[in-house]
């Protein structure tokens, strides 16, 4: 999609007047529209998000930009995070059945995408000489809306898709570099995964090549998160090797719930909740209640269904693997428990 005029932008993207929105935003400094939210990561470090209230005019403009403009800009085939129709499971699939694995993590991913370089990328999708008034161009306006303190804010609705737009040419460069050595590559936001049947993937010379490509656009690796493995690799609850399976840690709670259901003398919800509390040695736990159990199991069922290889009409192939058969078993057990809960709701 290419923006060729101000009228084209207002009609097809913003669905309103740019001037009107500029006047609204002038009443309040854009940085003041954001509030900070802190989330604890698995390694106990803090992830700082810059968020905007859903009713704020800035959020609404960002939403229009994303839905009617940025989502139509082509991405690389190697990007899987925040891409419609792709999942974390899809990100892992190209790496099945390899001997050597390498996972790299990009440090300060969103903050590293600077306004100046993002502007250069978006110039290919919008005429640079489109003016809103004598003082500001349309591209200036867009940059003002999607950046904070000179970079992409992690937490803004436009940042995920723009990060993929920005990274497109890097994905292509990295993939071409990998193909020279018979190495598979895929990326899920700031996580880069490589696999090969050759030990070269673990050599420092290969890693230095990736570092050089990233550095050309201001990205650096988190050296503490470099992971090299053989035969299989475990990432975020998935184990990739001869196939993709869920790790025991990922399914520990679900397996415990199913065990409680199977060994409950009476298949009713009160008895099941009692079994769950006893299993976890919990005398009184407000979290383990009917609503929690329903939401947890319904969400897990949807997640597991997304891992199964259904065809276009929703039929499983006859030659299902043992991994898929285990997933089907868990789904069936979840549905039995949800049926019990349905009578109680």
C-alpha positions in Angstrom: 0.0 0.0 0.0 1.3 3.4 -0.9 0.1 6.8 0.3 0.1 9.2 -2.6 -1.8 12.2 -1.3 -3.2 13.8 1.9 -6.7 13.1 0.7 -5.9 9.5 0.1 -4.5 9.2 3.6 -7.4 10.9 5.3 -10.0 8.8 3.3 -8.5 5.4 3.4 -6.3 5.4 6.5 -7.3 7.9 9.1 -11.0 8.1 8.2 -11.0 11.7 9.3 -9.2 15.0 9.1 -5.5 15.2 9.9 -5.7 18.8 10.9 -8.5 18.0 13.4 -6.3 15.4 15.1 -3.3 17.7 15.2 -5.4 20.3 17.0 -6.6 17.6 19.5 -3.0 16.4 20.2 -1.8 20.0 20.7 -3.9 20.2 23.8 -1.7 17.6 25.4 1.9 16.7 24.9 2.2 13.3 23.3 4.7 11.9 25.9 2.1 12.7 28.6 -0.4 10.4 26.8 1.7 7.4 27.9 1.7 5.7 31.2 4.4 3.2 32.4 3.6 -0.4 33.2 6.1 -2.8 34.6 6.0 -6.6 34.0 8.2 -9.2 35.6 10.0 -11.4 33.1 10.9 -15.1 33.7 14.5 -14.1 34.6 13.1 -11.8 37.3 14.1 -8.7 35.3 11.6 -5.9 34.6 10.0 -5.2 31.2 8.9 -1.6 30.9 5.9 -1.0 28.7 4.7 2.4 27.6 0.9 2.2 27.3 -1.9 4.5 26.2 -5.5 4.4 27.4 -7.8 2.9 24.8 -10.0 6.0 24.8 -7.2 8.5 24.2 -7.1 10.1 20.8 -3.5 9.0 20.3 -4.5 5.3 20.7 -7.3 5.7 18.3 -5.0 7.3 15.6 -2.4 4.5 16.1 -5.2 1.9 15.7 -6.3 3.4 12.4 -2.7 3.6 11.2 -2.1 0.0 12.1 -5.4 -1.5 10.7 -5.6 0.6 7.5 -1.9 1.2 6.6 0.9 -0.6 8.4 -0.9 -4.0 8.2 -0.8 -3.8 4.4 3.0 -3.3 4.2 4.8 -6.5 3.1 6.8 -8.4 5.7 9.5 -11.0 5.3 8.7 -14.7 5.3 11.0 -15.2 8.3 9.0 -13.0 10.7 6.5 -14.9 12.9 5.8 -12.7 15.9 2.8 -10.4 15.7 2.0 -11.7 12.2 -1.6 -12.6 11.4 -2.0 -16.3 10.7 1.4 -17.2 12.2 2.1 -18.6 15.7 5.1 -19.5 17.9 4.6 -23.1 16.8 5.0 -22.0 13.2 8.2 -20.1 14.2 9.6 -23.4 15.4 8.5 -25.7 12.5 11.3 -24.9 10.1 13.8 -26.3 12.6 12.5 -29.8 13.1 14.9 -32.6 12.7 18.3 -30.8 12.8 21.4 -31.7 14.7 22.5 -28.2 15.9 20.6 -25.3 17.2 21.4 -21.6 18.0 19.0 -19.1 19.7 19.9 -15.4 19.8 18.1 -12.6 21.6 18.2 -9.0 20.4 18.9 -6.5 23.2 16.4 -3.6 23.7 14.6 -4.6 20.5 12.0 -1.8 20.2 14.1 0.9 21.7 16.8 0.2 19.1 14.4 1.1 16.3 15.2 4.8 15.9 12.9 7.4 14.4 15.4 8.5 11.8 15.9 5.0 10.3 12.2 4.1 10.6 11.5 7.3 8.6 13.8 6.0 5.8 11.9 2.7 5.7 8.5 4.3 5.5 9.6 6.6 2.7 9.1 3.7 0.4 5.4 3.6 1.2 4.5 7.3 1.3 5.4 10.3 -0.8 7.8 12.4 1.2 6.6 15.7 -0.2 3.0 15.4 1.1 2.4 18.4 3.3 -0.3 18.9 6.0 0.7 22.6 6.3 3.8 24.7 5.8 5.4 23.4 9.0 4.7 19.7 9.0 4.7 16.9 6.4 2.4 13.9 6.5 5.5 11.7 7.3 6.4 14.1 10.2 2.9 13.6 11.6 3.1 9.8 11.3 6.5 9.7 13.0 5.2 11.9 15.8 2.3 9.5 16.4 4.2 6.2 16.4 7.5 7.1 18.3 8.3 8.2 21.8 11.6 9.9 22.7 13.0 9.1 19.3 12.3 5.3 19.1 9.5 2.8 19.0 7.8 2.6 22.4 7.2 -1.0 23.6 3.5 -1.1 24.4 2.2 1.1 21.6 -0.3 -0.6 19.3 1.7 0.3 16.2 5.1 -0.8 17.5 4.9 -4.6 16.8 3.9 -4.3 13.1 6.4 -1.5 12.6 9.2 -3.5 14.1 8.5 -6.2 11.5 8.3 -3.7 8.7 11.6 -2.2 9.8 13.3 -5.6 10.2 12.2 -6.9 6.8 15.4 -6.1 4.9 17.5 -7.5 7.8 15.5 -10.7 7.8 16.3 -11.0 4.1 20.0 -10.3 4.6 20.3 -12.8 7.4 18.4 -15.5 5.5 20.7 -15.1 2.5 23.7 -15.3 4.8 22.4 -18.5 6.4 21.6 -20.2 3.0 25.3 -20.0 2.2 25.9 -22.5 5.0 22.7 -24.6 4.8 21.3 -23.0 7.9 17.5 -22.5 8.6 16.4 -19.1 10.1 13.3 -17.7 11.6 12.5 -14.8 13.9 9.8 -14.2 16.6 10.1 -10.5 17.6 13.5 -10.3 19.2 14.2 -14.1 19.3 16.2 -15.4 16.4 16.4 -19.2 15.9 18.9 -21.0 13.7 19.3 -24.7 13.0 21.5 -26.9 10.8 23.0 -30.3 10.4 26.5 -28.8 10.3 28.6 -27.7 13.3 29.4 -24.5 11.6 26.4 -22.9 13.1 28.2 -23.0 16.5 31.4 -21.4 15.2 32.2 -17.9 16.3 32.7 -16.9 12.7 29.0 -17.5 11.9 27.9 -15.6 15.0 30.1 -12.7 14.1 28.5 -12.5 10.7 25.0 -12.2 12.3 26.4 -9.6 14.8 27.7 -7.5 11.9 24.4 -7.6 10.0 22.5 -6.5 13.1 24.9 -3.8 14.0 24.5 -2.2 10.6 21.0 -1.1 11.8 21.8 -0.4 15.4 20.9 -3.8 17.0 23.0 -5.7 19.5 22.7 -9.2 21.0 22.0 -10.0 24.6 25.1 -12.1 25.2 23.6 -13.7 28.3 20.9 -15.3 26.2 23.0 -17.0 23.5 21.9 -20.6 23.5 23.7 -23.4 21.6 22.4 -27.0 21.7 22.7 -30.3 20.0 19.9 -32.7 18.8 17.1 -30.6 20.3 16.4 -27.2 21.9 13.9 -26.2 24.6 12.2 -22.8 24.2 9.3 -21.3 26.1 7.8 -24.7 27.0 8.4 -26.3 23.6 11.0 -28.9 22.7 12.2 -28.9 19.1 14.0 -32.0 17.8 12.7 -34.8 15.6 9.4 -33.1 16.1 7.9 -30.4 18.3 6.5 -31.3 21.7 5.4 -29.6 24.8 7.9 -29.8 27.7 6.9 -31.5 30.9 7.2 -28.2 32.7 4.8 -26.6 30.3 2.1 -29.3 30.8 2.8 -30.0 34.5 -0.2 -28.1 35.9 -2.6 -29.4 33.1 -1.4 -33.0 33.7 -2.0 -32.6 37.4 -5.6 -31.3 36.7 -6.3 -34.3 34.4 -4.9 -36.7 37.0 -7.1 -35.2 39.7 -10.1 -35.6 37.4 -9.3 -39.2 36.5 -8.8 -40.2 40.1 -11.7 -38.3 41.6 -14.1 -40.9 43.0 -17.1 -38.7 42.0 -16.9 -36.8 38.8 -18.5 -33.6 40.1 -17.0 -30.1 40.3 -16.8 -29.8 44.1 -15.0 -33.1 44.4 -12.7 -32.2 41.6 -11.8 -28.8 43.2 -11.2 -30.6 46.4 -8.9 -33.1 44.7 -7.0 -30.3 43.0 -6.5 -28.5 46.4 -5.3 -31.7 48.0 -3.0 -32.5 45.1 -1.3 -29.1 45.4 -1.5 -29.3 49.2 -3.6 -26.1 49.4 -6.0 -25.8 52.4 -7.5 -22.6 51.1 -6.7 -21.1 47.7 -9.0 -18.5 46.2 -7.4 -18.9 42.8 -8.6 -22.5 42.4 -12.3 -21.9 41.9 -14.8 -22.6 39.2 -14.2 -19.5 37.1 -10.4 -19.9 37.2 -10.7 -23.6 36.3 -13.0 -22.9 33.3 -10.9 -20.1 31.9 -7.7 -22.0 32.4 -9.0 -25.2 30.7 -10.8 -23.4 27.9 -7.7 -21.4 27.1 -5.5 -24.4 27.2 -7.9 -26.3 24.9 -7.7 -23.6 22.3 -3.9 -23.5 22.6 -3.6 -27.3 22.1 -6.0 -27.3 19.1 -3.7 -24.7 17.5 -0.8 -27.2 17.6 -2.7 -30.0 15.7 -2.2 -30.4 11.9 -5.8 -30.0 10.7 -6.3 -29.6 7.0 -8.4 -26.9 5.3 -11.7 -28.6 6.2 -10.7 -29.4 9.8 -9.7 -33.0 9.4 -6.7 -34.6 11.1 -4.4 -36.7 8.8 -4.5 -40.5 9.4 -0.7 -40.7 10.0 -0.8 -38.6 13.2 2.4 -38.7 15.3 2.5 -39.9 18.9 2.9 -36.3 19.9 -0.3 -35.3 18.2 -2.1 -38.3 19.7 -1.0 -37.2 23.2 -2.4 -33.7 22.5 -5.7 -35.2 21.4 -5.9 -37.2 24.6 -5.4 -34.1 26.7 -8.0 -32.2 24.6 -10.5 -34.9 25.2 -9.9 -35.0 28.9 -10.2 -31.2 29.1 -13.5 -31.4 27.3 -14.8 -33.9 29.8 -13.9 -31.6 32.7 -15.5 -28.6 30.9 -18.7 -30.6 30.4 -18.9 -31.0 34.2 -18.2 -27.3 34.7 -21.0 -26.4 32.2 -23.6 -27.9 34.5 -22.4 -25.7 37.4 -22.3 -22.4 35.5 
